[in-house]
Each structure stands twice: as C-alpha cells, then as structure tokens.
Amino acid sequence: MKLQAVILDWAGTVVDHGSRAPVATLQEIFAAADVRISVAEARQSMGIAKKSHIASILEIPHVREEWTRVRGAAPSAMDVEALYANFVPKQLHCLRLYSDLIAGVADAASRMQSRGLKIGTTTGYNRAMLDYLLDRARDQGFRPDSSLCPDDVPAGRPAPWMCYLTAIRLQTHPLWAFVKIGDTPSDIEEGLNAGMWTIGITRTGNEAGLTEAEWNAAPAAQKEAILAKAGARLRFAGAHYLAESVAGCEEAISQIESRLELGDRP
C-alpha cells in the first residue's frame, strides 16, 4: 500500500506564518469586553473551532476570574455567542492582512500531487473564512482537492470528522494511508483520532508564533530554543514526525511511504 493523501491545516501551516491572525482577533474581541488576554492565553487551544476556542479561553482561571470581576457574573454560553458574533467579522477583516501563503507551500503541494497524493485541508475557521483563504490561495498557486471546516461536520478538532469527510470527498482510503500535517496539538490529535500518520509543523506555526521576518531576525540560539519547545509540545501530542514547514515535509512523507510498504501502521 502506498500513501494516498495528505490533509493540511491552514493558519500557521499553509498561510499566516506564525499564526498571527487568530491571536490578534481574539485579543481584540476580549479587549472590547474589557477583559485582557495574553498571547499565550489566546494560543493555548489554537486549532479547534473558533467558538469552542473562545469558550476554552473563558475557562482559563485567570480569564474567568477577570471576566467575573469586570462583568459582574461568571461567563455564560450567551457570552460565548456574543464574543463569537463579534469575532467573525473582525477575523474576516484581519485575514486580509494574514492570508499570504507560507514560503514553499505551493511548490511543496505541487510535488506532493506529482507523486500521486491528493491534498485535503481542514481548519478551525468557519466556512466564510475558509472560502476567503481558498480564493486568496488559488491566486498564489495553491489549489487543494478538498477543503473542510467545522461548519461541515458535527464537531471540529480534535474530533476526526473533518478527516473522515475529507476521505469521502477525495474518494480515497484507507485512512492509515493518509498524513495529517498541522502546527497545533489539536491538529495532531485530529489526525491520530482519524487513524492517520501525523507531521507537526514547528517553525511556521502557532507554537513558534513568529512572522517570517521575526524568525529571520532572531539569533540562532533563540531559533534553536523555539524549535525545541515547539517540537516537544507537538511530540507530546503524539506527532509521528516533525518538520519546520510544509516545504520541509518531503523527507517525513518518504519515510512514511517506506514504513507503509513494510506493513507499518500509524
């Protein structure tokens, strides 16, 4: 059995080096509610569906306490809905600034397709956000065969439903001949829950949190420390392999293909 397909995440994996757009918008909507959240708090649950992400932030003890102090009551489901309603238009606007393909993605995807792999994508963004990214990505030379979001399935990450539906849309199986590639623990969990191989992205994504310019300007020792920390977090989530970027995944993909030929399974 040969490898059949890869499923890529979007922010921090395909576009938006450093996964900056969700952080900026989450901090903005909480600030508008007079509750400040840190970058680390915004990033903690990155990758899951955005409404669930907002709910998870409100469960952080410090945020929950501050919300209760400022707003006079503990956060509720209605508060989650209100924050999400504010999030959607602001995120769509923010994506205009953070929708450039990460360097090497288009060429890497073309090479994957040349070796017979189909390409799917999944995301924590909603359908309007995903459609905007798809339009921008096509203009930059990236055209996946399938693209899904939490709106398309019963639940987003870490549930495997987007991966299952991707396999149906691609008309490709078995799932153990798929690779899920993403930059967050929830990406890795999604792939594992679907029975897939997983590759964690260290440099371009949420765990590093740096734009390309910031990364290039960082001293070597800082880069080494960032990659080590990102790799440890993704390994802890269960990633089979690590790569700095999608453009650096080919060696891992070749190793997975070799293991499949030997009868290995994820």
N, C-alpha and C positions, 0 to 999 in steps of 0.2 A: 504493500500500500504506500502510495506517495502522498505528500502533503497536498491538500486540496484548496485551502483558502486561508486568508488572514483577515482578522477583524481589528480595525484601528479605532482608537479613541480620537477625539478632536482636539479640544483645548490642551495645549502642552505636549501634544503628540503629533498632530497634523498641522495645526495653526497655533499662533499665540505663544511664542517662545517664553517660557516662564509661567504660563497660565495666569496672566495678569487680569484679564477681563472680568472673570467671576469675582475675584478678590475686590477689585475696585468698586464693582456694583454692590456687592454685599455690604462693604463698609459704608457706602453712600446711603443705602436704604436704612441701615441701623442708625446712622448718624441723624437721618431725618426724623427718626423716632426718639431722638435724644439719648440713645444708648450707643456708646462707642465700642467697637470690637477691634481686636488686633488683627494683624495679617495672619498670625498663627491660628487664631480662632476661626478666621474665615477659611483657612486652608484645611482645617482639621478633618473635615468629612468630604473633601473635594472629590468629585466624580459621580456622586449619587444625584438623583433627580433634584432639581433646584428647590422645589417646595419642601422636600424631605431634608435637604441641606439646611434650609432656613430653620426648620423645626429642630434639627440637631444642634444648631448654634444656640438656640434658645434653651437647650437642655444643659449647656455648659454652666456649671455652678456660678461662676463669676458673672456671666451674662444674665442668667436667670435672676440672680440677686439684684443686679443693677436695674434690670427691667422692672422688677417688683418695686424697687425704691423710687424710680423715676415715674413709673406709670400708675403706681398705687394698687396694682394687682399682679399676680403671677401671670406669665404669658399663657395664652389660651390658643385653641385651634383657630379662633377668629383672628387673633393677632397674626398667626402664620399666614392665613389667607390674605390679610391686608398687606403684609410685607411682600408676599409673592406678587400681588397685584401691582405693587409699586416696582418690584424687581423687573418684571417683564419688559416694559417699555424702556427702562433705563439700560437694561442689558442689551437690548436690540440696538440702541443708540451707541453704546460702548463698543459693540462688536465692530463698528466701522473703523475703530482705531486698532483693533486686535484681531484682524482676520487675514493677515498675511501668512502664507504657507511658511512653515519652518524650512530652513535651507536643506535641500536634498530630498525632500519628501516626494515631489513629483517624479523625479528620476528614479528613486527607490521603488515607488509604486509601479512605474513602467517596467522596471526589471523584474519585479515580482510577477506581474502579468505575463511577461515574456517567458517565464519559467512555468507557466500554466496555472498560476494561482489566481483565484478570484479574490476580490477585495470588497469586504463589507466595512461599515463603520457603525459605531454606537456612541452615545453621548449622554450626558446629564442635562443638556439643554432641551428646551421644548421644540416643537415642530417649526414654529416661525423662526427661531434662532438657527436651527439646523438648516432650514431652507436657505436662509441668508448666507450661511457659511458655504453651502454647496454651490450657490451661484458664484460667490467670490472665488471658490477653489477651482471651479471649471475654467474661469478666466486665467488662472495661474497654472493650468495644466494638470490638475488632479481630478479624476473622474472615477469615483468608486462604483462598483456594480450594485451595491445596496447601501442604504443609509437609514438607520432607525434611531428613534428616541423614546423616552419613557411614555410619551403620548400614544405610542403604537402598541403597547403591551400592558398587562395588568400591573406591573411594577418595574421600576428601574433597578439599577445596580444596588446591591450585589446579586440580586436575583438573576438567573440565567436567561430570562425570557427574550431579551433582545437578541442574544446569541442564537437561541433556538429559531426565532423567526427569521434571522439572517440566513441560517442554513436552508430554511424553506424557500426564502426568496431567491437564494442562489441555486436552489435545486441541487445541493451538494451535501454529501455525507461520507463517512461518519464524522461525528464531532471530534473524535480523537485525532483526526487528520486536519484540524483547524489550529491556528495560533491566534490568541488574543494578545494585542500589543497596546499598552497604555502606561500612563505615568503616575497613576494613583493606586493605593492599596485596593480601592473598590473596583478598579479595572481588573486587577489580578484576581480578586475574589469572584468577579463575574465570570471570567474565563474558567477558573477552576470549578465553579459550580456548574458550568456547562460541560465539563469534562474535556476541556481543551488544554493545549500547551499554552504557556504564558511567557511573555517577554516584558520586563519592566523597563521603562524609559527613565533614565536618571538625570541627564543634563538639561533637556529642553522643557521639562515639565514642572508640575506642582511641587515636587519635593526639593528641587533646586530653587525655583522661584525667581530666576534672573532672566532679564531680557537678553537677547544675543549680544547687544552692546555691553551690558553689565558683565556678562560672562567673559567676553573678550578682554575686558579691562581688569578683571580680577587677577590677583597674583596666583602663581602656581600652587602654593600651599593651600590657599583658600579653595581653589578648584578641587584639589585632591580631597579636602575635608568635606566639601559639598557632595561630591560623588560618592564618597564612602557612606555618608549619612543617608543619602537618598537610596543607595543600593541596599543598605541594611534594612531600611523600612520596607522596601519592596520585596526583599528576600523573606523578611518576617511574614509578609502577607502570603508568601508561597510562590513567588515568581520562579519559574524554572531557569530562566536566563535573564541577563541584564544587557542593555545597550545604552549608549549615551543618547542616541536619537534613532528615528526610523531609518535614516540613511546608514546607520551602523548595525542594522539587524540581520544583514545577509549571512554573516557567519553563524549566528544562532539558528537561523532558518535552515541552513545547510546541515548543521548538527542535528536538528530535529528530524530532518528528512532521513539522515543516516540512521538514527535511532528507530524511526518507523520501519525502515527496511529490515532492521534486525528484530522487529516484533515488539519493540518497546511501546508503552502507552503512557500518557501523562498521569 
